[in-house]
Amino acid sequence: MRKIGIITFHNAVNYGAVLQAYALKYVIKTLFPKDDVNVINYKNYFIEKTYKVIQKKKSLISFLFQFIYVIDKLIVNQKFKNFSNEYLVDSEEKKIKDFDIIIYGSDQIWNPLLTDNDLIFLGEGFSGIKIAYAASDDGKLNLFGDSVELIKKFSSLSCREEYLSKNLREILDFKTIQTVCDPVFLLKNEEWQNFLVEPKLKSEYVLLYQVVRNEEFEKKAIDFAKETKRELINIVYCRSIKSFMKRGIRTISRVSPKEFVGYFYGAAFVFTSSFHGTAFSIIFRKPFITTKTNERINNLCSILDLANRNEFYSSDFENSLSAYREKSLDYIKSAIGDVL
């Protein structure tokens, strides 16, 4: 029995981060049931401090103001911790050196701005078999020096965005560097339906989910919901004072990862600026509108033949998604299966 570890952003209080980690672990365990598969509970200090309930602030007013959100933050942080303990990390703490194979990815694990250039995410400190699955960098990876030298030691390489695959092909002597799907696409619609918790809402709704708030985008969602005579549901981590006074929008916080997926499943239409918000809209075949400036989302929609994102999904889309998933599953089977 081999010990297979996954290093990713499993401890981020971020829906996309934990759900892609869940999906990757689920798929690897399904494909290799005889192996011991776990998400490695590696804690990056830079990520950890980002999600602390109380943050250091430049002014006393800003420091005191954040106490308004303490209860929401404590509750949602606990829900993420519970999710991690149940679905991701093993109760028995294992160190990086204890594994035979480590899968690095998915998500933006190669974005040094998110990790404070933590080279553990590039394979430093591990001498076993290293495989990259759907690694992403948001265009920030330094393709010189230590980063490249570490990447050269991987036995198999795959990226989530084609531009990163292309850049690595130009500087590395690898036979193939594949572009594969984010792990959430490895699970089919029905598998996510068995996983999610659906919201108890009586009428059709439009869903709004943003990682960074954009008032203009929010207004478009409000106007659309009003025109279609549907309630607008806005998912946030913590409710702000403004949200209590905002008309035409119902803001919901303290949502668990399973409930988050459920809100996408139940939506009639989605407005989102998030990559994984876009991904779950696609998985559940929801018409959606997203921002056009996000290169990661544009890359995804291009691969899946979704030029017009708020129309019904075509047979070309279905074929593209199926091929995308199968190609990615084949990569996992080959990369891990070929290792004795």
C-alpha positions as CSV (number, residue, x, y, z in Angstrom):
1,M,0.0,0.0,0.0
2,R,1.4,3.3,-1.1
3,K,1.0,6.5,0.9
4,I,-0.2,9.3,-1.4
5,G,-0.4,12.8,-0.1
6,I,-1.9,16.0,-1.5
7,I,-0.5,19.4,-0.9
8,T,-2.9,22.3,-1.6
9,F,-4.8,25.2,0.0
10,H,-6.9,22.9,2.1
11,N,-6.8,25.1,5.2
12,A,-7.9,28.3,3.5
13,V,-11.3,29.7,4.5
14,N,-12.3,29.7,0.9
15,Y,-15.0,27.6,-0.7
16,G,-13.2,26.9,-4.0
17,A,-10.0,25.9,-2.2
18,V,-11.5,23.3,0.1
19,L,-13.9,21.9,-2.5
20,Q,-11.2,21.3,-5.1
21,A,-9.1,19.6,-2.4
22,Y,-12.1,17.4,-1.5
23,A,-12.7,16.5,-5.2
24,L,-9.1,15.6,-5.8
25,K,-8.9,13.4,-2.8
26,Y,-12.2,11.7,-3.6
27,V,-11.1,10.9,-7.2
28,I,-7.7,9.6,-6.2
29,K,-9.2,7.4,-3.5
30,T,-11.7,6.1,-6.0
31,L,-9.1,5.3,-8.7
32,F,-6.6,3.8,-6.3
33,P,-8.7,2.2,-3.5
34,K,-5.8,0.1,-2.2
35,D,-3.6,3.1,-1.4
36,D,-3.7,5.4,1.6
37,V,-4.7,8.8,0.3
38,N,-4.7,12.0,2.5
39,V,-4.5,15.7,2.2
40,I,-1.3,16.7,4.0
41,N,-2.1,19.1,6.9
42,Y,0.7,21.5,5.9
43,K,0.1,24.9,7.3
44,N,1.5,27.9,5.5
45,Y,1.8,30.8,7.9
46,F,1.0,33.4,5.3
47,I,-2.3,31.7,4.5
48,E,-3.1,31.1,8.1
49,K,-2.7,34.7,9.2
50,T,-4.9,35.8,6.3
51,Y,-7.9,34.1,7.8
52,K,-7.4,35.0,11.5
53,V,-10.5,36.3,13.1
54,I,-8.7,39.4,14.5
55,Q,-6.2,41.1,12.2
56,K,-3.6,43.7,12.9
57,K,-4.8,47.1,11.6
58,K,-3.0,50.4,10.9
59,S,-5.5,52.4,12.9
60,L,-7.4,51.9,16.2
61,I,-10.7,52.5,14.5
62,S,-10.1,49.9,11.9
63,F,-9.0,47.4,14.6
64,L,-12.1,48.0,16.7
65,F,-14.4,48.0,13.7
66,Q,-13.6,44.4,12.8
67,F,-15.1,43.2,16.1
68,I,-18.5,43.7,14.5
69,Y,-17.8,40.6,12.4
70,V,-16.3,38.4,15.0
71,I,-19.3,36.1,15.5
72,D,-19.8,35.5,11.8
73,K,-16.0,34.8,11.4
74,L,-15.9,32.4,14.3
75,I,-18.9,30.4,13.1
76,V,-17.8,30.1,9.4
77,N,-14.2,29.3,10.4
78,Q,-15.4,26.5,12.6
79,K,-17.6,25.2,9.7
80,F,-14.5,25.1,7.5
81,K,-12.5,23.4,10.2
82,N,-15.2,20.7,10.7
83,F,-15.3,20.2,6.9
84,S,-11.5,19.7,6.8
85,N,-11.5,17.2,9.7
86,E,-14.3,15.2,8.1
87,Y,-13.3,15.1,4.5
88,L,-9.7,16.2,4.0
89,V,-7.1,15.6,6.7
90,D,-6.5,12.3,8.5
91,S,-6.9,12.2,12.3
92,E,-3.4,10.8,12.5
93,E,-0.9,13.7,11.8
94,K,1.5,12.7,9.0
95,K,4.6,14.7,7.9
96,I,5.7,15.3,4.3
97,K,8.5,12.8,4.6
98,D,6.1,10.0,5.5
99,F,4.6,9.8,2.0
100,D,5.7,7.9,-1.1
101,I,4.0,10.1,-3.6
102,I,2.8,13.7,-3.3
103,I,0.3,15.4,-5.6
104,Y,0.9,19.2,-5.7
105,G,-2.3,21.0,-6.6
106,S,-4.8,22.1,-7.7
107,D,-5.6,25.8,-7.2
108,Q,-3.1,28.7,-7.3
109,I,-0.4,26.8,-5.3
110,W,2.3,28.2,-7.6
111,N,1.2,31.9,-7.1
112,P,4.0,33.3,-4.8
113,L,1.8,36.2,-3.8
114,L,-0.6,33.9,-2.1
115,T,2.1,31.7,-0.4
116,D,4.7,34.3,0.3
117,N,6.9,32.3,-2.1
118,D,6.7,29.1,0.0
119,L,8.8,26.6,-2.0
120,I,7.1,23.7,-0.2
121,F,4.4,24.1,-2.8
122,L,7.0,23.6,-5.5
123,G,8.3,20.3,-4.0
124,E,11.0,21.5,-1.6
125,G,11.7,19.2,1.3
126,F,10.4,16.1,-0.3
127,S,12.6,13.5,-2.1
128,G,9.9,11.1,-3.2
129,I,7.7,11.0,-6.3
130,K,6.3,14.5,-7.1
131,I,3.3,15.0,-9.4
132,A,1.7,18.3,-10.3
133,Y,-2.1,18.2,-10.9
134,A,-3.8,21.4,-12.3
135,A,-1.2,23.7,-10.7
136,S,-2.1,27.3,-11.2
137,D,-0.2,30.6,-10.7
138,D,-2.4,33.5,-12.0
139,G,0.5,34.5,-14.1
140,K,2.7,35.2,-11.1
141,L,5.2,32.3,-11.0
142,N,8.8,33.3,-11.4
143,L,10.0,31.0,-14.2
144,F,13.7,31.4,-13.3
145,G,16.0,30.3,-10.5
146,D,14.7,28.1,-7.6
147,S,11.2,27.6,-9.0
148,V,12.3,26.1,-12.2
149,E,15.0,23.9,-10.6
150,L,12.3,22.5,-8.2
151,I,9.8,21.9,-11.0
152,K,12.4,19.9,-13.0
153,K,12.3,17.3,-10.2
154,F,8.6,16.4,-10.8
155,S,7.9,13.1,-12.5
156,S,4.7,14.4,-14.1
157,L,3.5,18.0,-14.8
158,S,0.0,19.3,-15.5
159,C,-1.4,22.8,-15.2
160,R,-4.9,24.2,-15.0
161,E,-4.4,27.0,-17.5
162,E,-2.9,26.5,-20.9
163,Y,-0.7,29.6,-20.7
164,L,1.2,28.1,-17.8
165,S,1.6,24.8,-19.6
166,K,2.9,26.6,-22.6
167,N,5.3,28.7,-20.6
168,L,6.7,25.6,-18.9
169,R,7.0,23.7,-22.2
170,E,9.2,26.4,-23.5
171,I,11.8,26.2,-20.7
172,L,11.6,22.5,-19.5
173,D,12.6,19.3,-21.2
174,F,9.5,17.4,-20.4
175,K,7.9,15.0,-22.9
176,T,4.4,16.4,-22.1
177,I,3.0,19.1,-19.9
178,Q,-0.8,18.7,-20.0
179,T,-3.5,21.2,-19.3
180,V,-6.1,19.5,-17.2
181,C,-9.4,20.5,-15.5
182,D,-9.8,21.8,-12.0
183,P,-10.6,18.9,-9.6
184,V,-14.2,20.0,-9.1
185,F,-14.9,19.0,-12.7
186,L,-13.7,15.4,-12.1
187,L,-16.9,14.8,-10.2
188,K,-20.0,14.5,-12.2
189,N,-23.2,16.4,-11.5
190,E,-24.8,13.5,-9.7
191,E,-21.8,13.0,-7.4
192,W,-22.0,16.7,-6.3
193,Q,-25.8,16.3,-5.8
194,N,-25.1,13.4,-3.4
195,F,-22.7,15.7,-1.5
196,L,-24.4,19.0,-1.3
197,V,-26.9,20.4,1.2
198,E,-29.7,22.2,-0.6
199,P,-31.0,25.5,0.8
200,K,-34.6,25.6,2.1
201,L,-35.9,28.4,-0.1
202,K,-39.5,28.4,-1.3
203,S,-39.1,30.3,-4.6
204,E,-36.7,30.6,-7.5
205,Y,-33.7,32.8,-6.9
206,V,-30.8,34.5,-8.6
207,L,-27.4,33.7,-6.9
208,L,-24.7,36.3,-6.5
209,Y,-21.2,35.3,-5.3
210,Q,-18.1,37.5,-5.4
211,V,-14.7,37.0,-3.8
212,V,-14.1,40.8,-4.0
213,R,-17.1,43.0,-4.0
214,N,-17.9,45.0,-7.1
215,E,-20.8,47.4,-6.7
216,E,-21.4,47.7,-10.5
217,F,-21.6,43.9,-10.9
218,E,-23.8,43.7,-7.8
219,K,-26.2,46.3,-9.3
220,K,-26.5,44.3,-12.5
221,A,-27.5,41.3,-10.4
222,I,-30.1,43.3,-8.5
223,D,-31.6,44.7,-11.7
224,F,-31.7,41.3,-13.3
225,A,-33.4,39.7,-10.3
226,K,-36.0,42.5,-10.3
227,E,-36.7,42.2,-14.0
228,T,-37.1,38.4,-13.7
229,K,-39.2,38.7,-10.5
230,R,-36.8,36.5,-8.5
231,E,-35.2,36.9,-5.1
232,L,-31.5,37.7,-5.2
233,I,-29.4,35.7,-2.8
234,N,-25.9,37.0,-2.1
235,I,-23.4,34.6,-0.4
236,V,-20.7,36.2,1.8
237,Y,-18.4,35.0,4.5
238,C,-19.4,37.8,6.9
239,R,-22.3,40.2,6.7
240,S,-21.4,43.9,6.6
241,I,-23.4,46.8,8.1
242,K,-24.3,47.9,4.5
243,S,-25.8,44.5,3.7
244,F,-28.5,45.0,6.4
245,M,-29.6,48.2,4.6
246,K,-29.3,47.0,1.0
247,R,-32.6,46.8,-0.8
248,G,-33.3,44.2,-3.4
249,I,-30.8,41.7,-2.1
250,R,-30.8,39.0,0.6
251,T,-27.3,38.5,2.0
252,I,-26.5,35.1,3.6
253,S,-23.4,34.4,5.6
254,R,-22.1,31.5,7.8
255,V,-22.5,29.0,4.9
256,S,-20.7,25.7,5.0
257,P,-18.9,24.3,2.0
258,K,-21.6,21.7,1.4
259,E,-24.3,24.4,1.6
260,F,-22.3,26.6,-0.7
261,V,-22.5,23.9,-3.4
262,G,-26.2,23.6,-2.7
263,Y,-26.9,27.2,-3.4
264,F,-25.5,26.9,-6.9
265,Y,-27.5,23.7,-7.5
266,G,-30.7,25.4,-6.5
267,A,-30.1,28.7,-8.4
268,A,-32.1,29.7,-11.5
269,F,-29.3,32.1,-12.6
270,V,-25.8,33.0,-11.3
271,F,-23.8,36.1,-11.2
272,T,-20.2,35.4,-10.1
273,S,-16.7,36.8,-10.4
274,S,-15.2,33.7,-8.8
275,F,-13.4,30.9,-10.7
276,H,-15.0,28.2,-8.6
277,G,-18.4,30.0,-8.7
278,T,-18.1,29.8,-12.4
279,A,-17.1,26.1,-12.2
280,F,-20.2,25.1,-10.2
281,S,-22.5,27.1,-12.4
282,I,-21.1,25.0,-15.3
283,I,-21.3,21.7,-13.4
284,F,-25.0,22.3,-12.7
285,R,-25.6,23.7,-16.2
286,K,-26.8,27.1,-14.8
287,P,-26.9,30.1,-17.0
288,F,-24.5,32.6,-15.6
289,I,-22.8,36.0,-16.0
290,T,-19.2,36.5,-14.9
291,T,-16.5,39.1,-15.3
292,K,-14.6,39.3,-18.6
293,T,-11.3,40.4,-17.1
294,N,-10.5,37.2,-15.2
295,E,-8.0,35.2,-17.4
296,R,-8.5,32.0,-15.5
297,I,-12.3,32.1,-16.1
298,N,-11.8,33.1,-19.8
299,N,-9.4,30.1,-20.2
300,L,-12.0,27.8,-18.7
301,C,-14.9,29.1,-20.9
302,S,-12.7,28.9,-24.0
303,I,-11.8,25.2,-23.4
304,L,-15.5,24.3,-22.9
305,D,-16.9,26.2,-25.9
306,L,-18.8,28.6,-23.7
307,A,-18.5,31.8,-25.7
308,N,-22.0,32.9,-24.7
309,R,-22.2,32.2,-21.0
310,N,-25.8,33.0,-20.3
311,E,-27.4,30.7,-22.9
312,F,-28.3,27.1,-22.7
313,Y,-25.4,24.5,-22.9
314,S,-24.9,23.0,-26.3
315,S,-23.8,19.5,-27.5
316,D,-20.4,21.0,-28.3
317,F,-20.1,22.0,-24.7
318,E,-21.1,18.6,-23.4
319,N,-18.5,16.9,-25.7
320,S,-15.8,19.4,-24.6
321,L,-16.5,18.9,-20.9
322,S,-16.6,15.1,-21.3
323,A,-13.3,15.1,-23.2
324,Y,-11.7,17.5,-20.7
325,R,-12.7,15.3,-17.8
326,E,-11.5,12.1,-19.4
327,K,-8.2,13.6,-20.4
328,S,-7.7,14.8,-16.9
329,L,-8.6,11.4,-15.4
330,D,-6.3,9.7,-17.8
331,Y,-3.5,11.9,-16.6
332,I,-4.1,11.0,-13.0
333,K,-4.3,7.3,-13.8
334,S,-1.0,7.4,-15.8
335,A,0.9,9.7,-13.4
336,I,0.1,7.7,-10.3
337,G,-0.5,4.3,-11.8
338,D,2.9,4.2,-13.5
339,V,4.7,4.7,-10.1
340,L,5.5,1.4,-8.4
